[in-house]
Amino acid sequence: MKKILTIIAIVLPLIYLMSCKDNTVQPKNDGPVLEFVSKSDTVRAMSGLMISNAEIKNISSKQVIMKLKMEIVSLTTGHSPLVCFGGLCLPPSYVDKLFSQEIILTPGQVSTPLNFTAELDPGQKHGISVIRYKFIPDGDTTKAISYTTTYIAGTGLSL
């Protein structure tokens, strides 16, 4: 009898745990929520500050909270990237980090150049720097969109 009670004491909780599987409904991946209206893929300058910007449209039916991550693909020594996002300008130390600043876009809304401007100060150094800007909606990196800007500082340089 003790053996049967022991087996029941072990088996019943296991049966209960197995019957309590996760029945939560996972949200559907409704596809993209952001798209580029315009973007600067290549910026050339003989000297001075070089500026790249993008306009992004919320193509979903819901409000989107967008964040930004700036990634260095290649950076010429002496070049210094800067990003202004959501009214806050961030120094080069924010490279490869998700910015805490965010932009809220309502359905159909397009961001403005005041929402996002990327700059590169070549610091009198000729060279090519490549930076990727990734826009992440609602913290979902699978729906992120990105573009890469090639900054060409100086003369006689080509891709």
CORSUL-V755314 format. One line per field, one symbol per residue. ss: DSSP state (~ for helix, > for strand, _ for the rest). phi: phi as a letter, one per 40 degrees, with the letter a starting at -180 (. if undefined). burial: # if it has 16 or more other C-alpha atoms within 10 Angstrom, else .. A space follows every 10 residues. Layout:
ss=???
phi=???
burial=???
This chain:
ss=_~~~~~~~~~ ~~~~~~~~~_ __________ ___>>>>>>_ _>>>>___>> >>>>>>>>__ ___>>>>>>> >>>>_____> >>>>>__>>> _~~~___>__ __>>>____> _____>>>>> >_____>>>> >>>>>>>___ ~~~_>>>>>> >>>______
phi=.ccccccccc cdcccccccc ccbccccccc gcbbaccaab cbbbacagcb bbaabbbccc cbcbbbbbbb bccabcdgcb cabbaggbcb cdcccgbccc cbbbbcdgcb cbdccaabbb ccfgbcibbb bbbbbbcfgc ccbcbaabbb cbbhbgbac
burial=.......... .......... .......... ..####...# #.##..#..# ########## ..##.##### #...##..## ######...# ....#..#.. .#######.# #.#.###### ##...##### ########.. ..###..### ####.....
